[in-house]
C-alpha cells in the first residue's frame, strides 16, 4: 500500500474514497415542473388570452359580460389543482422508492 504520509496527503487532497448519492431535485423545481409541463402550458396560454380579452373589453369601456375573466380564473384554478395533485403523487412515489432503498442490505 501507500505510506501513511502519502495516504493522508491524498485523503486531504481528494477526500474519502466513497460513492456519494446524486443530488436530488429541489422540491420547488418539482412543483414548477408540474405547473408548467405538457397540457398545462397550453392552459396557461389560454388563461392569458382570456385575461387579455377581458382587459381589451374593459379598456374599450364595454361593461358587458365577464365571461373571459371567469374562464381565466377557472383555467388557472384547474392548472394549480392538477399541479398540486401531480406533485403529491410524485412525492409519494419518491418516498416509496426511498423506502425500498432502505430495505436493501448495504
C-alpha positions as CSV (number, residue, x, y, z in Angstrom):
1,X,0.0,0.0,0.0
2,X,0.9,3.6,0.3
3,X,2.9,5.2,3.0
4,X,0.8,6.8,5.7
5,X,2.1,10.2,4.9
6,X,1.2,9.8,1.2
7,X,-2.2,8.3,2.0
8,X,-3.0,11.2,4.5
9,X,-2.0,13.7,1.8
10,X,-4.2,12.1,-0.8
11,X,-7.1,11.9,1.7
12,X,-6.8,15.7,2.3
13,X,-6.5,16.5,-1.4
14,X,-9.1,14.1,-2.8
15,X,-11.4,13.3,0.1
16,X,-12.5,9.9,1.2
17,X,-12.8,7.0,-1.3
18,X,-16.6,6.6,-1.2
19,X,-19.6,6.9,-3.5
20,X,-21.9,9.8,-2.9
21,X,-25.5,9.6,-3.9
22,X,-26.5,12.2,-6.6
23,X,-28.1,15.4,-5.5
24,X,-31.8,15.4,-5.6
25,X,-34.0,17.8,-7.4
26,X,-35.3,20.6,-5.2
27,X,-39.0,20.4,-4.3
28,X,-39.8,23.8,-5.7
29,X,-38.4,22.7,-9.1
30,X,-40.5,19.5,-9.0
31,X,-43.6,21.6,-8.2
32,X,-42.8,24.0,-11.0
33,X,-42.5,21.1,-13.5
34,X,-46.0,20.0,-12.5
35,X,-47.3,23.5,-13.2
36,X,-45.6,24.0,-16.5
37,X,-45.5,20.6,-18.2
38,X,-47.4,19.4,-21.2
39,X,-51.0,20.4,-21.3
40,X,-50.6,22.9,-18.5
41,X,-48.6,25.2,-20.8
42,X,-51.5,25.3,-23.2
43,X,-53.9,26.1,-20.4
44,X,-51.7,28.9,-19.1
45,X,-51.7,30.4,-22.6
46,X,-55.5,30.1,-22.8
47,X,-55.8,31.8,-19.5
48,X,-53.5,34.6,-20.6
49,X,-55.6,35.1,-23.8
50,X,-58.8,35.2,-21.7
51,X,-57.3,37.8,-19.4
52,X,-56.1,39.9,-22.4
53,X,-59.5,39.7,-24.0
54,X,-61.1,40.8,-20.7
55,X,-58.7,43.7,-20.5
56,X,-59.4,44.8,-24.0
57,X,-63.2,44.7,-23.3
58,X,-62.7,46.7,-20.1
59,X,-60.4,49.2,-21.9
60,X,-63.0,49.9,-24.5
61,X,-65.5,50.7,-21.9
62,X,-67.6,47.6,-22.7
63,X,-69.1,46.6,-19.3
64,X,-70.8,43.6,-20.7
65,X,-70.1,40.0,-19.8
66,X,-67.2,39.0,-17.5
67,X,-67.1,35.5,-19.1
68,X,-63.4,35.9,-20.1
69,X,-62.4,36.7,-16.6
70,X,-64.3,33.8,-15.1
71,X,-62.8,31.4,-17.7
72,X,-59.3,32.6,-17.0
73,X,-59.8,32.1,-13.3
74,X,-61.2,28.6,-13.9
75,X,-58.3,27.7,-16.1
76,X,-55.8,28.9,-13.6
77,X,-57.6,27.0,-10.8
78,X,-57.6,23.8,-12.8
79,X,-53.8,24.1,-13.6
80,X,-53.0,24.8,-10.0
81,X,-55.1,21.9,-8.6
82,X,-53.9,19.4,-11.1
83,X,-50.3,20.6,-10.4
84,X,-50.8,20.0,-6.7
85,X,-52.2,16.5,-7.2
86,X,-49.4,15.6,-9.6
87,X,-46.8,16.9,-7.2
88,X,-48.4,15.0,-4.3
89,X,-48.3,11.7,-6.4
90,X,-44.7,12.3,-7.4
91,X,-43.8,13.0,-3.7
92,X,-45.4,9.8,-2.5
93,X,-43.8,7.6,-5.2
94,X,-40.4,9.1,-4.4
95,X,-40.8,8.3,-0.8
96,X,-41.9,4.7,-1.6
97,X,-38.8,4.2,-3.8
98,X,-36.6,5.6,-1.0
99,X,-38.2,3.2,1.5
100,X,-37.2,0.3,-0.9
101,X,-33.6,1.5,-0.8
102,X,-33.6,1.2,2.9
103,X,-34.7,-2.5,2.6
104,X,-31.7,-3.4,0.5
105,X,-28.7,-4.5,2.7
106,X,-25.6,-2.4,2.4
